[in-house]
Amino acid sequence: MDIVKLTLTKVPGLFLEAENITPDHFAGKNAQQIGELHVHLGNQTAKISDYFSVEGKGGATAADTRIIVSGPTDKVKYIGMKMTAGEIEIQGNTDMYTAAWMAGGKIHVKGNVDSFCAIGMTGGEFIVDGNAKNYLGASYRGDWRGMQGGKIIVKGNAGSDTATFMNGGTIDIGGNVDVHLGTHAEGGKIIVRGDAKGRVGGQMVKGDIFVLGQVERMMPTYIYKGEEEAELDGKKQLFKVWIGDMGERHGKRKGEIIYGKIYIPSDGAEGIAAATHVEKKKKLTEKQLDKVKEVFKDQEPTVQQVRTYIFDSFDVDMKPMQVSRLIEGLKR
Amino acid sequence: MSEYIIKNGKVYDPKTGIKGDISDVCIKNGKIAEKVSSKAKIIDAKGKTVMAGAVEVHAHVAGPKVNEGRNFRPEDKLFTYQPTGKNTRMAGGFSIPTTFKTGYEYAKMGYTTVMEAAMPPLYARHVHEEIKDTPIIDEGAFPVFGNNWFVFEYLKNDEMDNVCAYISWLLRATRGYAIKIVNPGGSEAWGWGENCATVNDPVPYFDITPAEIVKGLLTANEKMGLPHSIHIHSNNLGNPGNFETTLDTLKIAEGVRPDNKFGREQVLHHTHVQFHSYKGDNWANFESGSKEIADYFNKNKNMTMDLGCVTLDETTTMTADGPFEHHLTSLNHLKWANVDVELETSSGIVPYVYDPNIKVCAIQWCIGLELGLLAKDPMRTFITTDHPNAGPFTRYPRIMKWLMSDKTRQNMLKGFKNSDKVIAATNLASIDRELTMYEIAQMTRAGPARSLGLYNIFGGLAPGMDADVAVFNIDEDRIEDPEDIEKAFSAADCVFKSGTMVVENGEVISNGNKRTLWVDAKIPMNQQVKRDVQMKFLKFYSMNLNNYEVSNHYVPNPYVIEVDN
């Protein structure tokens, strides 16, 4: 396997669109030819060699080509777009659309990625050691074909709208996800090892979502079906299962209606917490009230300041109106 | 204006009856001329094909639903944009291209006149704004009448004079070209959550049947002597077994003689017949009814049709047939847009993927081509895709290839995943007819122009006609590979629009002098109709009458077809 080393030598002023950084484009080219490939910068077109130093050469085919991208690549978009084979290793962070419409091969990002990564992915493997932002493995705007195959592993957290319109493949997120997980999904498997913020599986037709942490609030269109054994990470476990989305159409197989399923581990305390909406305490104790008085003594704090302080210090979620009255009381 | 002489090309022109003879075409002052002076610029067309500029009879290229399609399908534009060129503006989109791309692509294929097939009168201003922004090609638009409350009420009361006066007023108010009928009665019934599946299903409240609507508008059209006949998309589109409904609709026009001064020979144009030629009871035993439909067309000379060929692409369906689009979204579960246009019509949009691996799609592909091959008179059968419903218009060259090459068709047929089932359900495998270049000229130039009543200015190369000429780099007698047909027709060697060279070597070099065609039927508005219009606007319309009519600045370069009564 031949290796091409790209090192970012000049941080671009605008975002650099580098859809040519794929093994498919590099295969069969030497360092100079690779340097000649174009990148876009706003409405300007430049060459890869204008921004990167290029070492090594591409292999005979895409599968024989490994690309190592290093340097401060935070502002580089579209790396590995539509790649079909070979490998890319990115040592830092990258911007949006990394691995978009990827069909095969492997991309390993050691840092973080921005939004819209691996959208419309059909195959291959996309590994992120850091966090991913929104729309990971989702569909392009307006499209109904999100991730259809392959595997995405994010070791950190993912943002909102992960796996929108997912139709196949696997997404494995080590940390937490924000709202709207697996919206409109029609297949595939999502594993969230941390917590899911809410609105999980909205309008999901088919597919499996495992949340090993807590689902902040289950969609009202999901029905608790009972405990069920399912396999995860090679071993069988007992899960609490919700089916839905009841507001959507669902297909039938062997006379049985196929629903989207949300799995939450039976043994975890968080799992039980997820089942019932967690009501936060709403009142302060005398002792806590004194503390608040002391902190905001001789000040004119805003409602937001006081409310945040109370939430952070005592884990009490007060309504703004309550806080407002509290401040009035403090003044007197 | 400059003079041109296109020398030594193989000319195919049904108007003058030239069938591939080597001949010269002269252009002077924007018209075809007998001869030109020695100063004329010579264009060598040796070994090339010369035809008149093509005429599109039915495409959805401008207006609110086309624009809504653009709005709600960003994925259709992805990776399609071309940056600004020397003579072109930035343009993109595939099944619903931008107005600029629409103009450029039509011109590159040698098309110089295009008819927008369904204009909701309420949004006529929007249609004309987009037409104005579509470069090069001459355009007209057909307002829809088949679900109009005025028409329903006048027809129900048997007030033919009022129907004519209303049509005349609406054509003028919307700068429209012809009477379009979409799912007569059905789109209005959709307002009640119903549809008209046969020609005898009454419309709720109005209690009028599709057959009465079609008959009434047909009679009005001939009474007024409009250049085009009624242009109909009949009931029950896209359902298995609908060929009977189609035949019932066509029978309404049986024996009626055309009455006009424009050389039009038909009284009814049935559009995208492919969608209306299905046999079977359900999608499992779905099969082609093209034989029955083509036989009927062959026997009845007072009708024309366009094909609506499926091109097996991912496209966007859009029609004023609201109930059909709702039906379609429940079949393919993709996104759906829907609108009710007050007293006039309805509309819907759904993306659709014609997948060659799906049996039904492959059968639809066969039916479109079968109709083109089984129809005996190419002057009455026109190539369309009902753009963008069965495929984008940019696929016309591919359809020409399929129609002209039996080998390509049979290879396609054999390559389908459900090949045996598709062949069993269709007639295409047993048809070996290959259309000639002359027949293609009839189906895309002379035929559509005659049916639109424009055969004295467009669609031919007789002296005095508009100098719309296209030269293609292909020689009918030396076609080695059928792919060459598609290649040649996709990018014309050169195209003239009203005597201006707009395309050279497949590239747009001028934005031409685009005109908007509309029909002034000149029937004065009577007091009854005037009062009814005012009352309806006061009572029901969300718009003021003064904001309804298309004023002149929307149509900066009109070409008015005046009807002498």
Interface residues (C-beta under 8 A of the other chain):
Chain A: S139 Y140 R141 G142 D143 W144 R249
Chain B: F72 R73 P74 E75 D76 L78 H333 L334 K335 P351
